[in-house]
């Protein structure tokens, strides 16, 4: 198969979700599926990294105010706002904190 016919054949293989008979097609399908899995996991990794960043900042806020119970949600929301604002501006809240406060 050449050019367009090969692309059409592979598109059919993906649509039908059946294992192709040709080993080269199996390898191609395997590569495409692996790419899709990696792409699907990227947002989860980013979300997880952001949650960790927020948690670290919330803990810093907790320590800076001397600890104490009952303000965990307030600390989290403040940390979340700082981290999201910093990320939306392409920055890093930790680096900005060090630059501003030493």
C-alpha positions in Angstrom: 0.0 0.0 0.0 1.2 3.5 -0.8 0.4 7.0 0.4 -3.3 7.7 0.8 -4.3 4.1 0.6 -2.0 3.2 3.5 -3.4 6.2 5.6 -6.9 5.1 4.8 -6.2 1.5 5.8 -4.7 2.6 9.1 -7.6 5.0 9.8 -9.9 2.0 9.2 -7.9 -0.1 11.6 -8.2 2.6 14.3 -11.9 3.0 13.6 -12.7 -0.7 13.8 -10.4 -1.2 16.9 -9.4 -4.7 15.7 -5.9 -6.0 15.7 -4.4 -5.7 12.3 -2.9 -8.7 10.6 0.1 -6.9 9.2 2.9 -6.6 11.9 3.9 -3.2 10.6 0.3 -2.0 11.1 0.3 -3.5 14.6 3.4 -1.6 15.4 1.9 1.6 14.0 -1.3 1.1 16.0 0.7 0.4 19.2 2.7 3.6 18.7 -0.5 5.6 18.2 -2.1 4.2 21.3 1.0 4.8 23.4 1.0 8.5 22.2 -2.7 8.8 23.2 -2.0 7.4 26.6 0.8 9.9 27.2 -1.3 12.8 26.0 -4.2 11.7 28.2 -1.9 11.5 31.3 -0.3 15.0 30.8 -3.2 17.0 32.4 -3.3 14.6 35.4 0.4 15.1 36.0 0.1 18.9 35.7 -2.9 18.9 38.1 -1.0 16.7 40.5 2.0 19.0 40.4 -0.2 22.1 40.9 -1.9 20.5 43.9 1.5 19.7 45.5 2.6 23.3 44.9 -0.6 24.6 46.5 -0.2 22.2 49.5 3.4 23.4 50.0 2.4 27.0 49.9 -0.6 26.4 52.2 1.8 24.8 54.7 4.1 27.8 54.5 1.2 30.1 55.2 0.2 28.0 58.1 3.7 28.2 59.6 4.0 31.9 58.9 0.9 32.7 60.9 2.1 30.6 63.8 0.1 27.5 63.2 -3.1 26.9 65.1 -6.2 25.0 64.0 -9.4 26.1 62.2 -7.9 28.1 59.3 -6.8 25.3 57.0 -9.4 26.1 54.3 -8.5 29.8 54.5 -4.8 28.9 54.1 -5.5 26.5 51.2 -7.6 29.1 49.4 -5.0 31.8 49.8 -2.3 29.4 48.6 -4.4 28.4 45.6 -5.0 32.0 44.7 -1.3 32.8 44.9 -0.2 29.8 42.9 -2.9 30.2 40.2 -2.1 33.9 39.9 1.6 33.2 39.6 1.0 30.5 37.0 -1.3 32.6 34.9 1.4 35.2 34.7 4.0 32.6 33.8 5.8 32.9 37.1 6.7 30.8 40.0 5.3 31.8 43.4 8.3 30.5 45.3 10.8 32.4 43.1 8.6 35.6 43.4 8.4 35.2 47.2 12.2 35.0 47.4 12.7 38.0 45.1 10.2 40.1 47.1 10.9 39.0 50.6 14.4 37.6 50.5 
